[in-house]
Protein backbone atom coordinates (compact mmCIF):
# COMPACT_ATOMS: atom_id res chain seq x y z
CA UNK A 1 0.00 0.00 0.00
CA UNK A 2 1.05 3.58 -0.41
CA UNK A 3 2.21 5.80 2.42
CA UNK A 4 -0.77 8.15 2.12
CA UNK A 5 -3.48 5.47 2.05
CA UNK A 6 -2.23 2.37 3.79
CA UNK A 7 -3.53 1.55 7.26
CA UNK A 8 -0.13 0.28 8.39
CA UNK A 9 1.34 3.77 7.83
CA UNK A 10 -1.16 5.59 10.08
CA UNK A 11 1.26 6.19 13.04
CA UNK A 12 3.89 7.53 10.66
CA UNK A 13 1.40 9.92 9.04
CA UNK A 14 0.34 11.20 12.47
CA UNK A 15 3.98 11.65 13.50
CA UNK A 16 4.76 13.48 10.25
CA UNK A 17 1.82 15.84 10.72
CA UNK A 18 2.85 16.45 14.36
CA UNK A 19 6.43 17.24 13.31
CA UNK A 20 5.26 19.66 10.61
CA UNK A 21 2.88 21.41 13.01
CA UNK A 22 5.58 21.52 15.71
CA UNK A 23 8.03 23.09 13.27
CA UNK A 24 5.38 25.65 12.29
CA UNK A 25 4.78 26.59 15.91
CA UNK A 26 8.52 26.96 16.56
CA UNK A 27 8.93 29.18 13.49
CA UNK A 28 5.94 31.30 14.51
CA UNK A 29 7.28 31.75 18.05
CA UNK A 30 10.69 32.87 16.83
CA UNK A 31 9.15 35.16 14.24
CA UNK A 32 6.99 36.90 16.85
CA UNK A 33 9.68 37.44 19.49
CA UNK A 34 11.49 40.77 19.25
CA UNK A 35 15.09 40.73 18.14
CA UNK A 36 17.92 41.90 20.36
CA UNK A 37 18.16 45.09 18.32
CA UNK A 38 14.44 45.80 18.78
CA UNK A 39 14.75 45.17 22.50
CA UNK A 40 17.63 47.62 22.77
CA UNK A 41 15.70 50.28 20.89
CA UNK A 42 12.65 49.82 23.10
CA UNK A 43 14.68 49.99 26.32
CA UNK A 44 16.46 53.14 25.12
CA UNK A 45 13.09 54.69 24.23
CA UNK A 46 11.79 53.95 27.74
CA UNK A 47 14.90 55.60 29.21
CA UNK A 48 14.50 58.68 27.01
CA UNK A 49 10.80 58.94 27.93
CA UNK A 50 11.54 58.60 31.65
CA UNK A 51 14.19 61.30 31.93
CA UNK A 52 13.30 64.99 31.60
CA UNK A 53 13.03 66.37 28.05
CA UNK A 54 16.12 68.56 28.43
CA UNK A 55 18.12 65.55 29.65
CA UNK A 56 16.83 63.54 26.71
CA UNK A 57 17.94 66.29 24.31
CA UNK A 58 21.38 66.39 25.96
CA UNK A 59 21.65 62.60 25.68
CA UNK A 60 20.76 62.62 22.00
CA UNK A 61 23.30 65.43 21.47
CA UNK A 62 25.86 63.12 23.14
CA UNK A 63 26.42 65.60 25.99
CA UNK A 64 26.37 62.87 28.61
CA UNK A 65 27.75 65.00 31.45
CA UNK A 66 24.95 67.55 31.06
CA UNK A 67 22.40 64.75 30.82
CA UNK A 68 23.63 63.19 34.08
CA UNK A 69 23.64 66.59 35.80
CA UNK A 70 20.05 67.28 34.73
CA UNK A 71 18.93 63.85 35.93
CA UNK A 72 20.67 64.33 39.28
CA UNK A 73 19.20 67.79 39.81
CA UNK A 74 15.70 66.73 38.80
CA UNK A 75 15.82 63.63 41.01
CA UNK A 76 16.47 65.85 44.02
CA UNK A 77 13.57 68.19 43.34
CA UNK A 78 10.85 66.09 41.65
CA UNK A 79 9.54 63.13 43.66
CA UNK A 80 7.44 61.71 40.81
CA UNK A 81 10.45 61.69 38.49
CA UNK A 82 12.60 60.18 41.22
CA UNK A 83 10.20 57.27 41.66
CA UNK A 84 9.92 56.67 37.90
CA UNK A 85 13.70 56.87 37.57
CA UNK A 86 14.23 54.40 40.42
CA UNK A 87 11.68 52.03 38.85
CA UNK A 88 13.59 52.25 35.56
CA UNK A 89 16.86 51.47 37.31
CA UNK A 90 15.30 48.57 39.21
CA UNK A 91 13.99 47.14 35.95
CA UNK A 92 17.44 47.28 34.40
CA UNK A 93 19.08 45.89 37.58
CA UNK A 94 21.28 48.97 37.83
CA UNK A 95 19.71 50.40 40.95
CA UNK A 96 23.06 51.18 42.60
CA UNK A 97 24.33 53.23 39.64
CA UNK A 98 24.84 56.96 39.91
CA UNK A 99 23.16 59.16 37.26
CA UNK A 100 26.48 59.39 35.38
CA UNK A 101 26.82 55.61 35.38
CA UNK A 102 23.23 55.18 34.19
CA UNK A 103 23.81 57.58 31.31
CA UNK A 104 27.07 55.79 30.46
CA UNK A 105 25.24 52.44 30.58
CA UNK A 106 22.64 53.58 28.07
CA UNK A 107 25.18 55.37 25.88
CA UNK A 108 27.48 52.36 25.73
CA UNK A 109 25.05 49.47 25.40
CA UNK A 110 21.99 50.92 23.69
CA UNK A 111 23.23 53.41 21.12
CA UNK A 112 24.88 52.27 17.93
CA UNK A 113 27.68 51.45 17.59
CA UNK A 114 27.21 49.70 20.88
CA UNK A 115 29.64 47.47 22.64
CA UNK A 116 28.83 43.80 22.21
CA UNK A 117 28.44 42.13 25.58
CA UNK A 118 29.55 38.80 24.11
CA UNK A 119 33.05 40.18 23.52
CA UNK A 120 33.66 40.65 27.23
C-alpha positions in Angstrom: 0.0 0.0 0.0 1.0 3.6 -0.4 2.2 5.8 2.4 -0.8 8.1 2.1 -3.5 5.5 2.1 -2.2 2.4 3.8 -3.5 1.6 7.3 -0.1 0.3 8.4 1.3 3.8 7.8 -1.2 5.6 10.1 1.3 6.2 13.0 3.9 7.5 10.7 1.4 9.9 9.0 0.3 11.2 12.5 4.0 11.7 13.5 4.8 13.5 10.3 1.8 15.8 10.7 2.8 16.4 14.4 6.4 17.2 13.3 5.3 19.7 10.6 2.9 21.4 13.0 5.6 21.5 15.7 8.0 23.1 13.3 5.4 25.6 12.3 4.8 26.6 15.9 8.5 27.0 16.6 8.9 29.2 13.5 5.9 31.3 14.5 7.3 31.7 18.1 10.7 32.9 16.8 9.2 35.2 14.2 7.0 36.9 16.9 9.7 37.4 19.5 11.5 40.8 19.2 15.1 40.7 18.1 17.9 41.9 20.4 18.2 45.1 18.3 14.4 45.8 18.8 14.7 45.2 22.5 17.6 47.6 22.8 15.7 50.3 20.9 12.7 49.8 23.1 14.7 50.0 26.3 16.5 53.1 25.1 13.1 54.7 24.2 11.8 54.0 27.7 14.9 55.6 29.2 14.5 58.7 27.0 10.8 58.9 27.9 11.5 58.6 31.7 14.2 61.3 31.9 13.3 65.0 31.6 13.0 66.4 28.0 16.1 68.6 28.4 18.1 65.5 29.6 16.8 63.5 26.7 17.9 66.3 24.3 21.4 66.4 26.0 21.6 62.6 25.7 20.8 62.6 22.0 23.3 65.4 21.5 25.9 63.1 23.1 26.4 65.6 26.0 26.4 62.9 28.6 27.8 65.0 31.4 25.0 67.6 31.1 22.4 64.7 30.8 23.6 63.2 34.1 23.6 66.6 35.8 20.0 67.3 34.7 18.9 63.9 35.9 20.7 64.3 39.3 19.2 67.8 39.8 15.7 66.7 38.8 15.8 63.6 41.0 16.5 65.9 44.0 13.6 68.2 43.3 10.9 66.1 41.7 9.5 63.1 43.7 7.4 61.7 40.8 10.4 61.7 38.5 12.6 60.2 41.2 10.2 57.3 41.7 9.9 56.7 37.9 13.7 56.9 37.6 14.2 54.4 40.4 11.7 52.0 38.9 13.6 52.2 35.6 16.9 51.5 37.3 15.3 48.6 39.2 14.0 47.1 36.0 17.4 47.3 34.4 19.1 45.9 37.6 21.3 49.0 37.8 19.7 50.4 41.0 23.1 51.2 42.6 24.3 53.2 39.6 24.8 57.0 39.9 23.2 59.2 37.3 26.5 59.4 35.4 26.8 55.6 35.4 23.2 55.2 34.2 23.8 57.6 31.3 27.1 55.8 30.5 25.2 52.4 30.6 22.6 53.6 28.1 25.2 55.4 25.9 27.5 52.4 25.7 25.1 49.5 25.4 22.0 50.9 23.7 23.2 53.4 21.1 24.9 52.3 17.9 27.7 51.5 17.6 27.2 49.7 20.9 29.6 47.5 22.6 28.8 43.8 22.2 28.4 42.1 25.6 29.6 38.8 24.1 33.1 40.2 23.5 33.7 40.7 27.2 
